[in-house]
């Protein structure tokens, strides 16, 4: 069993390398092999979900994130990434619920706050978006996208910042 786990990790790592350079279909094949060798490998499901999302297969990505969360209910990144996929499908409330879970698990995740702020802005909650972007910036003062989204949320809400 140890050999299968090591082989699964090797396939997962190979998939990560391919995904990093944009070879998402090939990466998915490696994640498939990792999962075949270790069906309880939550990280491989998560990583396959990322590759599927990059290819625009948001429903397939959500299914993989669901499995990763089933295997590891405290997998904050899986909640965060599932939220991104839900947002791409227009389910902003579902996305916010996932970001809320990710933040409860890891309250220092600037990206989850930013993503939640983005979803709130899409729903017209500009003050909520500003608060989440403020928190993302507090956690990561170099988070350029959070400054950008916060600026737009200020404009959309009618708040003038001097």
Buried (B, 14 or more C-beta within 10 A) or exposed (E): EEEEBEBBBBBBEBBBEBBEEEBBEBBBBBBBBBBBBBEEBBBBBBBBBBBBBBBEBBEBBBBBBBBBBEBBEEBBBBBBBBBBBBBBEEBBEBBBBBBBBBBEBBEEBBBBBBBBBBBBBBEEBBEBBBBBBBBBBEBBEEBEBBEEBBEBBBEEBEEEEE
